[in-house]
């Protein structure tokens, strides 16, 4: 019988490592898992998300948590029931929404970047722009309307939405918009999006009117106006 040669100590670690690899591969195959090494230089493929028919870009109100906020959600829920068969996605504008109102300009810049990127990826998607309270001011700046009129100069201004994507915007719906108090509603006949915009102000709301009822500014999600806005928007998309 031929004697088995001793494995040199220098290569014993490599042999042990090879044994572990074989055992591991066998276990994976036994579990039905196939591991395929990527081809050098290959780009991993992933199924792209389908483009929505409509994207609602909504800026929440002051001190609301990130997302589209309660008024934005009420608008989207009402809109979904009026445009059955069409897909709707949402984008919550990324901005602080704190009492530092000058930071609303950050929201206008963020919304603009989102719309431009989405329009390039999904050119057939129609956009609905919306905002509540300070979020409405974000929309004002986005479309080139001074949210405080000419009372405070150029404070809070931001680059308006690029003209090359203006046609992708189907409608605008804002609630409790401070610009309305200064005579600059987004729905004004002379504004760039006047015919595509609805600007809703609750009776007595001191943010968007000369009213003195602060509670009128707090219940837009439940006062029927999101449904009114949804009906307007549905007629344009």
C-alpha positions as CSV (number, residue, x, y, z in Angstrom):
1,X,0.0,0.0,0.0
2,X,1.3,3.4,-0.9
3,X,2.0,5.7,2.0
4,X,0.0,8.9,2.1
5,X,2.4,11.9,1.9
6,X,2.2,14.4,4.6
7,X,0.8,17.7,3.6
8,X,3.4,20.4,3.9
9,X,2.6,22.8,6.7
10,X,3.0,25.8,4.3
11,X,0.0,24.8,2.2
12,X,-2.2,23.2,4.9
13,X,-4.1,26.6,5.5
14,X,-5.0,26.8,1.8
15,X,-6.2,23.2,1.8
16,X,-8.4,23.9,4.9
17,X,-9.8,27.0,3.3
18,X,-10.6,25.1,0.1
19,X,-12.4,22.5,2.1
20,X,-14.5,25.2,3.9
21,X,-15.5,26.7,0.5
22,X,-16.6,23.3,-0.9
23,X,-18.7,22.6,2.2
24,X,-20.2,26.1,2.1
25,X,-21.1,25.8,-1.6
26,X,-22.6,22.3,-1.1
27,X,-24.8,23.8,1.7
28,X,-26.0,26.6,-0.5
29,X,-26.9,24.2,-3.4
30,X,-28.7,21.9,-0.9
31,X,-30.9,24.9,0.0
32,X,-31.6,25.6,-3.6
33,X,-29.5,28.8,-3.7
34,X,-27.5,29.5,-6.7
35,X,-24.7,32.1,-6.4
36,X,-23.5,33.5,-9.6
37,X,-20.4,35.7,-9.7
38,X,-20.9,38.9,-11.6
39,X,-19.2,39.4,-14.9
40,X,-16.4,42.0,-14.6
41,X,-17.7,45.3,-15.8
42,X,-21.3,44.2,-15.9
43,X,-23.9,46.7,-14.5
44,X,-26.5,45.1,-12.2
45,X,-30.0,45.3,-13.7
46,X,-33.1,46.2,-11.7
47,X,-36.7,46.6,-12.7
48,X,-37.4,50.3,-12.9
49,X,-40.6,51.5,-11.1
50,X,-43.3,52.3,-13.6
51,X,-44.0,55.9,-14.2
52,X,-47.2,57.1,-12.5
53,X,-49.9,58.9,-14.5
54,X,-49.9,61.7,-11.9
55,X,-47.5,62.8,-9.2
56,X,-48.7,65.1,-6.4
57,X,-45.8,67.2,-5.2
58,X,-47.0,68.7,-1.9
59,X,-45.4,70.9,0.7
60,X,-46.7,70.4,4.3
61,X,-47.5,73.2,6.7
62,X,-45.4,74.6,9.6
63,X,-44.3,72.1,12.3
64,X,-45.8,69.1,10.5
65,X,-43.7,66.0,10.3
66,X,-41.9,65.1,7.0
67,X,-44.2,63.9,4.3
68,X,-47.2,65.5,2.5
69,X,-48.9,66.4,5.7
70,X,-52.5,66.0,6.7
71,X,-54.0,68.4,4.2
72,X,-51.9,66.9,1.4
73,X,-53.1,63.4,2.4
74,X,-56.7,64.6,2.3
75,X,-56.2,66.1,-1.1
76,X,-54.7,62.8,-2.5
77,X,-57.4,60.7,-0.9
78,X,-60.1,62.8,-2.5
79,X,-58.3,62.8,-5.9
80,X,-57.9,59.1,-6.0
81,X,-61.6,58.6,-5.8
82,X,-62.1,61.0,-8.7
83,X,-59.5,59.6,-11.1
84,X,-60.0,55.9,-10.7
85,X,-57.9,53.9,-13.1
86,X,-55.0,56.3,-13.0
87,X,-52.0,55.8,-10.9
88,X,-51.0,58.5,-8.4
89,X,-47.7,58.9,-6.6
90,X,-46.8,61.5,-4.0
91,X,-43.7,63.5,-3.1
92,X,-43.4,65.3,0.2
93,X,-41.3,68.4,-0.4
94,X,-38.1,68.2,1.7
95,X,-37.8,71.4,3.7
96,X,-37.6,72.3,7.4
97,X,-41.2,73.6,7.8
98,X,-40.1,75.3,11.0
99,X,-40.8,78.8,12.2
100,X,-37.7,80.0,10.2
101,X,-39.9,81.0,7.3
102,X,-37.0,82.0,5.1
103,X,-36.1,78.3,4.8
104,X,-39.3,77.9,2.7
105,X,-37.0,78.8,-0.2
106,X,-35.3,75.4,0.4
107,X,-38.6,73.8,-0.3
108,X,-39.0,75.6,-3.6
109,X,-35.5,74.5,-4.7
110,X,-36.2,70.9,-3.6
111,X,-39.6,70.7,-5.4
112,X,-38.0,72.1,-8.6
113,X,-35.3,69.5,-8.5
114,X,-37.8,66.7,-8.0
115,X,-40.0,67.9,-10.9
116,X,-37.1,68.3,-13.3
117,X,-35.7,64.9,-12.5
118,X,-39.1,63.2,-12.7
119,X,-40.0,64.9,-15.9
120,X,-36.8,63.6,-17.5
121,X,-37.5,60.0,-16.3
122,X,-41.2,60.1,-16.9
123,X,-42.1,62.7,-19.5
124,X,-45.8,61.6,-19.7
125,X,-46.4,62.0,-16.0
126,X,-48.6,65.0,-15.1
127,X,-47.7,67.0,-11.9
128,X,-50.1,68.4,-9.4
129,X,-48.4,71.0,-7.1
130,X,-49.9,71.7,-3.7
131,X,-49.1,73.2,-0.4
132,X,-50.7,74.2,2.9
133,X,-49.8,77.3,4.9
134,X,-46.0,77.7,4.7
135,X,-46.1,74.9,2.2
136,X,-48.4,77.1,0.0
137,X,-45.7,79.8,0.2
138,X,-43.2,77.2,-1.1
139,X,-45.4,76.7,-4.1
140,X,-45.7,80.5,-4.6
141,X,-42.0,80.7,-4.8
142,X,-41.7,77.7,-7.0
143,X,-43.9,79.3,-9.6
144,X,-42.4,82.8,-9.2
145,X,-45.0,84.5,-7.0
146,X,-43.7,86.6,-4.0
147,X,-45.4,84.9,-1.0
148,X,-45.5,88.2,0.9
149,X,-46.3,90.4,-2.1
150,X,-44.1,93.5,-2.3
151,X,-44.4,94.2,1.4
152,X,-41.1,92.6,2.4
153,X,-39.0,93.1,-0.7
154,X,-37.3,90.0,-2.2
155,X,-37.2,88.0,1.1
156,X,-37.6,84.3,0.6
157,X,-37.3,84.3,-3.2
158,X,-36.2,81.2,-5.0
159,X,-35.6,80.3,-8.6
160,X,-39.0,79.5,-10.2
161,X,-39.7,76.2,-11.8
162,X,-37.8,76.0,-15.1
163,X,-39.9,76.9,-18.2
164,X,-39.1,73.7,-20.0
165,X,-41.1,71.7,-17.4
166,X,-43.9,74.2,-16.9
167,X,-46.1,72.3,-19.4
168,X,-45.8,69.1,-17.3
169,X,-47.7,70.8,-14.5
170,X,-51.4,70.0,-14.9
171,X,-52.7,71.8,-11.8
172,X,-51.9,73.6,-8.6
173,X,-53.9,73.5,-5.4
174,X,-52.9,75.5,-2.3
175,X,-54.6,76.0,1.1
176,X,-54.2,78.9,3.5
177,X,-51.8,80.7,1.2
178,X,-50.2,83.8,2.7
179,X,-49.7,85.3,-0.7
180,X,-53.5,85.5,-1.1
181,X,-53.6,88.0,1.8
182,X,-51.3,90.2,-0.1
183,X,-53.3,90.0,-3.3
184,X,-51.1,87.4,-5.1
185,X,-53.1,84.2,-5.2
186,X,-51.7,81.6,-7.6
187,X,-55.1,81.5,-9.2
188,X,-54.9,85.2,-10.3
189,X,-55.7,85.7,-14.0
190,X,-52.3,87.3,-14.6
191,X,-50.2,84.7,-12.8
192,X,-48.3,82.1,-15.0
193,X,-50.5,79.2,-13.8
194,X,-53.7,81.1,-13.2
195,X,-55.9,78.9,-15.3
196,X,-54.5,75.8,-13.7
197,X,-54.6,76.8,-10.1
198,X,-57.1,76.9,-7.2
199,X,-56.2,78.9,-4.1
200,X,-58.5,78.1,-1.2
201,X,-58.8,80.2,2.0
202,X,-61.1,79.3,4.8
203,X,-63.5,82.1,6.1
204,X,-61.7,84.0,8.9
205,X,-58.3,82.5,8.3
206,X,-55.8,85.2,9.3
207,X,-53.0,83.7,7.2
208,X,-54.7,84.1,3.9
209,X,-57.3,86.8,4.6
210,X,-58.1,89.8,6.9
211,X,-60.0,87.4,9.2
212,X,-59.2,87.0,12.9
213,X,-60.1,83.4,13.6
214,X,-56.8,81.4,14.0
215,X,-58.8,78.1,14.3
216,X,-60.0,78.6,10.7
217,X,-56.4,77.9,9.6
218,X,-56.2,74.6,11.4
219,X,-58.8,72.4,9.8
220,X,-58.4,72.4,6.1
221,X,-58.2,68.7,6.0
222,X,-61.7,68.4,7.3
223,X,-63.5,71.5,5.9
224,X,-64.4,70.1,2.5
225,X,-61.8,72.1,0.6
226,X,-59.5,69.2,-0.3
227,X,-62.5,67.6,-2.1
228,X,-63.2,70.9,-3.8
229,X,-59.6,71.1,-4.9
230,X,-59.6,67.5,-6.0
231,X,-62.6,68.1,-8.3
232,X,-60.8,71.0,-9.8
233,X,-57.6,69.0,-10.4
234,X,-59.4,66.0,-11.7
235,X,-60.9,68.2,-14.5
236,X,-57.4,69.2,-15.6
237,X,-55.6,65.8,-15.6
